[in-house]
Structure formats: structure tokens, C-alpha cells
Amino acid sequence: MNLRELDINEIPFWPAPFRFGALILLIVVCVGLGYHFLLADEWAAYKREQAKESQLKQDYQIKYQSAVNLPVYREQFEQLNKDLEVLLDMLPNDDETARLLDDITLVGTRSGLDFDRIEWLPSQPREFYTALPMRFDLQGGYHQIGQFIGQIAGLHRIISVKDFTLEREDLTSELRLNVTAETYRQQTLRAEP
């Protein structure tokens, strides 16, 4: 029998292999249409939920690690606050800036240096603090200047030497040191737990 001789209305009388092939084709078409119209959206939603589940598991693990380490984080936070308090105490307030110049002058004279000038430059507001630049010019011997710089570093207040020049007019004269340094005043509030 030829495929052209088959009539769609006489399917029950077709030979068995053709009936079986038509049945398979009908099943494949029904399954394909059923998947497309009934299951495709549900399958895509299922895949999205699986991806979301994976992300939620990762988020949970991160939050779990944070929760487990919370006492350690709190202890570190308290230690950082204590360290911050120590550093903030090293910043002079308005009443202490004049005393800081007195301390620098005292350190210089104890080192045997002669001051030509010591003055405050205009303050420079920054994001969390105000820089208070100062300039001083002094003269003395090499070891005296070294001792002076070492003692300034040992003062209770934070002082950063920014620019300096060290010069000598001739081999018999004393060294001349011109220094621009900064100290700082806080502008922020203390950290809160």
C-alpha cells in the first residue's frame, strides 16, 4: 500500500505500521501543544524560583556568619571606639592651641634653638577635621634640631611636619630650619554603638 492511497477518514483500516506512526505523531503533537500552553510558563516560574532559592541560601549563609560573629564584631567595635577616643583626645581643642605653641617653644628652647618666628597659618576645614597649620623658623646646631624634631614627635598632641627646609649660609654658621607643620581639631561626633 502506498502513502497516497491512505484516506484520513479510514484510519482504522490502515495497515498497523501506519496507524502506529499516526498515533505516535498525534501523541507528540498533543504533548508539544500541552507543554507550550500549559507547562511552559510554570516551568519558567519553577526555574526562577530555583535561582531565587540559591540566592536566598547564599544570603542566609552570609547573615548566619555575621550573626555567629556578632559578639566578636561588637568587641572589635568597642576596641575601635576606645582607640578613637585616645586619638580624639590627642587633638587639641580651641583652648589648647595656644598651649601647644608654648609647648613647641619650650621644646625648642630646651634643645638650645633660637626661634625667629612661630605663628599659626589660616585653618583649613576638611571633611572630618580642621587642619591647623603652623609655621616656625628657628636656628641651631644639627643635633639640636634633631633633638627638637624628636621631642615634637613625642608631644601628647598629634603634629605632622608637612614641609621643611634646612639650610646653612656657610660652613661656620648655624643651620636654619623653616617648618610648616599641622595639628588637627575634630569636627565629628564620637562614634555610637
C-alpha positions as CSV (number, residue, x, y, z in Angstrom):
1,M,0.0,0.0,0.0
2,N,1.2,3.5,-0.9
3,L,1.1,6.5,1.4
4,R,-1.0,8.4,-1.3
5,E,-3.7,5.8,-1.2
6,L,-4.4,6.3,2.5
7,D,-7.5,8.3,3.4
8,I,-7.7,10.2,6.7
9,N,-11.3,9.0,7.2
10,E,-10.3,5.3,7.0
11,I,-7.6,5.4,9.7
12,P,-9.0,2.3,11.5
13,F,-8.4,0.3,8.3
14,W,-4.9,1.5,7.6
15,P,-2.1,-1.1,8.0
16,A,-0.7,-1.4,11.5
17,P,2.6,0.4,10.9
18,F,0.9,3.5,9.5
19,R,-1.7,3.5,12.3
20,F,1.1,3.3,14.9
21,G,3.0,6.1,13.2
22,A,-0.1,8.3,13.1
23,L,-0.8,7.6,16.8
24,I,2.8,8.5,17.7
25,L,2.6,11.7,15.7
26,L,-0.7,12.6,17.4
27,I,0.8,12.0,20.8
28,V,3.9,14.1,20.0
29,V,1.7,17.0,18.8
30,C,-0.6,16.8,21.9
31,V,2.4,16.7,24.2
32,G,4.1,19.6,22.4
33,L,0.9,21.7,22.5
34,G,0.2,20.8,26.1
35,Y,3.7,21.8,27.1
36,H,3.5,25.0,25.3
37,F,0.1,26.1,26.5
38,L,0.0,24.5,30.0
39,L,3.5,23.9,31.3
40,A,5.9,26.4,29.7
41,D,5.1,29.3,32.0
42,E,5.0,27.1,35.0
43,W,8.4,25.6,34.1
44,A,9.9,29.1,33.7
45,A,8.5,30.2,37.1
46,Y,9.9,27.0,38.6
47,K,13.4,27.8,37.2
48,R,13.2,31.4,38.5
49,E,12.2,30.1,42.0
50,Q,15.1,27.6,41.9
51,A,17.5,30.5,41.1
52,K,15.9,32.6,43.9
53,E,16.3,29.7,46.3
54,S,20.0,29.5,45.6
55,Q,20.4,33.3,46.2
56,L,18.5,33.1,49.4
57,K,20.7,30.2,50.6
58,Q,23.8,32.4,49.9
59,D,22.2,35.4,51.7
60,Y,21.3,33.1,54.7
61,Q,24.9,31.8,54.9
62,I,26.3,35.4,54.9
63,K,23.8,36.5,57.6
64,Y,24.4,33.4,59.6
65,Q,28.2,34.1,59.6
66,S,27.5,37.7,60.7
67,A,25.2,36.6,63.4
68,V,27.7,34.0,64.7
69,N,30.5,36.5,64.7
70,L,28.3,39.3,66.2
71,P,30.0,39.2,69.7
72,V,33.4,39.4,68.1
73,Y,32.3,42.3,65.9
74,R,30.9,44.1,69.0
75,E,34.1,43.6,70.8
76,Q,36.1,45.0,67.9
77,F,33.8,47.9,67.6
78,E,34.2,48.7,71.3
79,Q,38.0,48.5,70.9
80,L,37.9,50.8,67.9
81,N,35.8,53.3,69.9
82,K,38.4,53.2,72.7
83,D,41.2,53.7,70.2
84,L,39.2,56.6,68.6
85,E,38.8,58.2,72.0
86,V,42.5,58.1,72.6
87,L,43.2,59.6,69.2
88,L,40.5,62.3,69.6
89,D,42.0,63.2,73.0
90,M,45.2,63.9,71.1
91,L,43.6,66.6,69.0
92,P,43.7,70.0,70.7
93,N,40.6,72.0,71.3
94,D,40.5,75.8,70.9
95,D,41.7,76.3,74.5
96,E,44.8,74.1,74.0
97,T,46.1,75.5,70.7
98,A,47.9,78.4,72.4
99,R,49.4,75.9,74.9
100,L,50.6,73.8,72.0
101,L,52.6,76.7,70.7
102,D,54.0,77.2,74.2
103,D,55.0,73.5,74.3
104,I,56.7,73.7,71.0
105,T,58.6,76.9,72.1
106,L,59.6,75.2,75.3
107,V,60.9,72.1,73.5
108,G,62.9,74.3,71.1
109,T,64.5,76.4,73.8
110,R,65.3,73.3,75.9
111,S,67.0,71.9,72.8
112,G,69.1,75.1,72.6
113,L,67.4,76.6,69.5
114,D,66.7,80.2,68.7
115,F,63.2,80.9,67.3
116,D,63.0,83.6,64.6
117,R,59.2,83.1,64.1
118,I,56.4,80.9,65.3
119,E,52.8,81.5,64.0
120,W,49.5,80.0,63.2
121,L,48.5,79.9,59.5
122,P,44.8,80.1,58.4
123,S,42.9,76.9,59.4
124,Q,41.9,74.5,56.7
125,P,38.5,72.8,57.2
126,R,38.4,69.2,55.9
127,E,35.7,66.6,55.9
128,F,36.0,65.2,59.4
129,Y,38.5,67.6,61.0
130,T,40.1,71.0,60.7
131,A,43.8,71.3,59.9
132,L,45.6,73.9,62.0
133,P,48.8,74.7,60.1
134,M,51.7,76.5,61.9
135,R,55.0,77.8,60.8
136,F,58.1,78.2,62.7
137,D,61.6,79.3,61.8
138,L,64.5,78.5,64.1
139,Q,68.2,78.1,64.0
140,G,70.7,76.0,65.8
141,G,73.0,73.0,65.5
142,Y,72.4,69.8,63.7
143,H,71.9,67.7,66.8
144,Q,69.8,70.4,68.5
145,I,67.4,70.4,65.5
146,G,67.3,66.6,65.6
147,Q,66.5,66.6,69.3
148,F,63.8,69.2,68.7
149,I,62.1,67.2,66.0
150,G,62.2,64.0,68.1
151,Q,60.7,65.8,71.1
152,I,57.9,67.3,68.9
153,A,57.1,63.8,67.8
154,G,56.8,62.8,71.5
155,L,54.3,65.5,72.4
156,H,50.9,64.4,73.6
157,R,49.2,66.1,70.6
158,I,49.3,65.0,67.0
159,I,51.6,67.2,65.0
160,S,52.5,66.4,61.4
161,V,55.5,68.0,59.8
162,K,54.5,68.9,56.2
163,D,57.2,70.9,54.7
164,F,60.6,71.9,55.9
165,T,63.8,73.4,54.6
166,L,67.1,73.1,56.2
167,E,69.9,75.4,55.1
168,R,73.2,76.9,56.1
169,E,74.6,80.1,54.8
170,D,78.3,78.9,55.2
171,L,80.2,76.2,57.0
172,T,80.6,78.3,60.1
173,S,77.0,79.5,60.6
174,E,74.2,77.6,62.3
175,L,71.6,75.6,60.5
176,R,68.3,77.4,59.7
177,L,65.1,75.3,59.8
178,N,61.9,76.5,58.3
179,V,59.0,74.2,59.2
180,T,55.3,74.1,58.2
181,A,53.5,71.6,60.5
182,E,49.9,70.8,61.1
183,T,47.8,69.7,64.1
184,Y,44.2,68.9,63.9
185,R,40.9,69.7,65.6
186,Q,38.0,67.3,65.3
187,Q,34.7,68.2,63.6
188,T,32.9,64.9,64.0
189,L,30.9,63.4,66.9
190,R,32.1,60.4,68.8
191,A,31.1,57.1,67.4
192,E,28.0,55.5,68.8
193,P,27.5,51.7,69.2
